[in-house]
Amino acid sequence: MIRIREALGSDLNAVRDIAQKTWPAAYGNIISGAQIDYMLRLFYSDEKLNADLESGQKFLLAKHGGAYVGFAGIEHRWKDQPVTRIHKIYILPSQQGTGIGKLLMDEIRARALAAGDRTLSLNVNRRNPARYFYDKLGFEIVESEDIDIGEGYLMEDYVMEKPLKD
């Protein structure tokens, strides 16, 4: 059975561990190893994860068989709009295709509606096959953007959105 719960500050090591195990598989054919290492340090340091929590971001952890196998980072009322932003969603490579991502997205949708939000929003690398997972869930590309993250690296993303209905 898969259980999803909101992470506490003491759970941030699980978030980091999943990211470190997932990113090489998710991005290894898309960006350099040096950029992966840089982004993991940038987005998953203790300081950054704690700052994310303090700013209102919530992390949802998926647990299966006694181990954490995926997580999502979300923020309701993003930019003071009725939007839930999905900042992060990663499933361990060994667990992909088992329905965990869909369960996390269902939980995000339910929480977004409970928060009064009407849209889900996320960014995905333009060359990341995960984009097709979002397509299947009803997300649509609304724009393309390049985000300078420092040290000469860019995030080359699609912004995807999905309107929510009760």
PyMOL commands that set and color helices and strands:
alter all, ss='L'
color gray80, all
select helices_A, chain A and resi 9-27+33-44+46-54+78-80+93-95+100-114+130-136
alter helices_A, ss='H'
color red, helices_A
select strands_A, chain A and resi 2-6+58-64+67-75+83-91+119-125+140-150+153-163
alter strands_A, ss='S'
color yellow, strands_A
deselect
rebuild
show_as cartoon
